[in-house]
Amino acid sequence: MQNKICIIFNPAARGEKAKHLLSKLYTLVGDVPIKVSQYPGDAEAKTEWAIEQGYDLIVAAGGDGTINEVVNGFNGREVILGVIPLGTINVFAMELGLPRSIEKAWATILQGNIRAIDFPKANDQHFVQLAGVGLDAKVLQLTHWNVRKTLGPLSYLFTVAYLLKETQPSLQITLEEGSRLSGSFLLIGNGRYYGGPFAVFPKARLDDGLLDGYLFSRVSSTVLIKYWLRSFMGGLYDEEESEGEVIRFQSRSFVVQSKEEVPVELDGDFYGHTPVSFSCEPQKLKVIVP
Ligand SMILES: Nc1ncnc2c1ncn2[C@@H]1O[C@H](COP(=O)(O)OP(=O)(O)OP(=O)(O)O)[C@@H](O)[C@H]1O
């Protein structure tokens, strides 16, 4: 491997359990530098610093939020992303088929097999795997960090149950080719998986130059359970039966607007509010895969 590697490590990943893996990582990687993120946003700053120092293979050691910060530090430079999955769910690592063990993930990085994948954006902020407008972003916003730390992914279910009783927002989506759609909750996928090994977007490919959208007209517990079960079974869905409940689309770019401010999440972290423009640069991001 000819590249100059720098590792960006997030001790707060996996509900702060990742911090216990730092010494193991030091032993494993020898004299490869490890920069420890000190606060939310610092992984992005440390990535920018590393690139300025001449490192051209930046390894995100953390979960999806850490990867998101690292790629946002690339700023259009020709660098390669490596991943050591140390997060709670690690959806992007699952999508790439990366091994979960630290040792195997590091061995994969040293082998240096590179894949070029699409690099999506929401306004000026990049993401790698998924985004959401409406329910899931609000859930992330409202579920307290301490509850997440204690209960893990289960904590979100309580917030979902609470939010389903509230009035649902009204989203207007304008696709690149001009057609308009409306609904209350939008899920966006660069790859197939969302929230775990659930193929919510069975037709999505990381390198097809398109974003996949799933727009729910109205969300209820029945609708959520139905689609979750289907995605769990590998994306078995019935086009006819889904009509009215959900609209699926694929597009290179689209705009989401709403009368009220609706929250937006990127790669599982709260990002901001509507309006938001989504776009995708085809095969722009280089990432190491098995
Ligand atoms: N030193 C730090 N202290 C607190 N938070 C941090 C620190 N460094 C980074 N963060 C934040 O930690 C959050 C969680 O990180 P990450 O998403 O990587 O882990 P995770 O939630 O366990 O994984 P996943 O999203 O794959 O389930 C990110 O939003 C990131 O901004």
The ligand as an SDF file (V2000), in Angstrom:
LIG
                    3D

 31 33  0  0  0  0  0  0  0  0999 V2000
  -15.3440   13.3080   21.4160 N   0  0  0  0  0  0  0  0  0  0  0  0
  -16.6510   13.2720   21.1490 C   0  0  0  0  0  0  0  0  0  0  0  0
  -17.5560   13.4120   22.1330 N   0  0  0  0  0  0  0  0  0  0  0  0
  -18.8860   13.3210   21.9060 C   0  0  0  0  0  0  0  0  0  0  0  0
  -19.4160   13.1080   20.6890 N   0  0  0  0  0  0  0  0  0  0  0  0
  -18.5570   12.9660   19.6600 C   0  0  0  0  0  0  0  0  0  0  0  0
  -17.1510   13.0440   19.8190 C   0  0  0  0  0  0  0  0  0  0  0  0
  -16.5690   12.8780   18.6080 N   0  0  0  0  0  0  0  0  0  0  0  0
  -17.5800   12.7010   17.7290 C   0  0  0  0  0  0  0  0  0  0  0  0
  -18.7770   12.7490   18.3380 N   0  0  0  0  0  0  0  0  0  0  0  0
  -20.1320   12.5220   17.7990 C   0  0  0  0  0  0  0  0  0  0  0  0
  -20.4990   11.1790   18.1210 O   0  0  0  0  0  0  0  0  0  0  0  0
  -21.6840   10.8960   17.3950 C   0  0  0  0  0  0  0  0  0  0  0  0
  -21.9130    9.4110   17.2580 C   0  0  0  0  0  0  0  0  0  0  0  0
  -20.9210    8.8470   16.4590 O   0  0  0  0  0  0  0  0  0  0  0  0
  -21.1850    7.6310   15.4620 P   0  0  0  0  0  0  0  0  0  0  0  0
  -22.4200    7.8460   14.6460 O   0  0  0  0  0  0  0  0  0  0  0  0
  -19.9220    7.4030   14.7520 O   0  0  0  0  0  0  0  0  0  0  0  0
  -21.4600    6.4240   16.4620 O   0  0  0  0  0  0  0  0  0  0  0  0
  -22.7660    5.5440   16.6510 P   0  0  0  0  0  0  0  0  0  0  0  0
  -23.9680    6.4320   16.7450 O   0  0  0  0  0  0  0  0  0  0  0  0
  -22.4950    4.6080   17.7830 O   0  0  0  0  0  0  0  0  0  0  0  0
  -22.7720    4.6920   15.2930 O   0  0  0  0  0  0  0  0  0  0  0  0
  -23.8970    4.3950   14.2070 P   0  0  0  0  0  0  0  0  0  0  0  0
  -24.3790    5.7470   13.7100 O   0  0  0  0  0  0  0  0  0  0  0  0
  -23.2150    3.6020   13.1340 O   0  0  0  0  0  0  0  0  0  0  0  0
  -24.9600    3.6250   14.9110 O   0  0  0  0  0  0  0  0  0  0  0  0
  -21.5210   11.6550   16.0900 C   0  0  0  0  0  0  0  0  0  0  0  0
  -22.6490   12.4550   15.9220 O   0  0  0  0  0  0  0  0  0  0  0  0
  -20.2820   12.5480   16.3090 C   0  0  0  0  0  0  0  0  0  0  0  0
  -20.5010   13.8880   15.8780 O   0  0  0  0  0  0  0  0  0  0  0  0
  1  2  1  0
  2  3  1  0
  2  7  2  0
  3  4  2  0
  4  5  1  0
  5  6  2  0
  6  7  1  0
  6 10  1  0
  7  8  1  0
  8  9  2  0
  9 10  1  0
 10 11  1  0
 11 12  1  0
 11 30  1  0
 12 13  1  0
 13 14  1  0
 13 28  1  0
 14 15  1  0
 15 16  1  0
 16 17  2  0
 16 18  1  0
 16 19  1  0
 19 20  1  0
 20 21  2  0
 20 22  1  0
 20 23  1  0
 23 24  1  0
 24 25  2  0
 24 26  1  0
 24 27  1  0
 28 29  1  0
 28 30  1  0
 30 31  1  0
M  END
$$$$
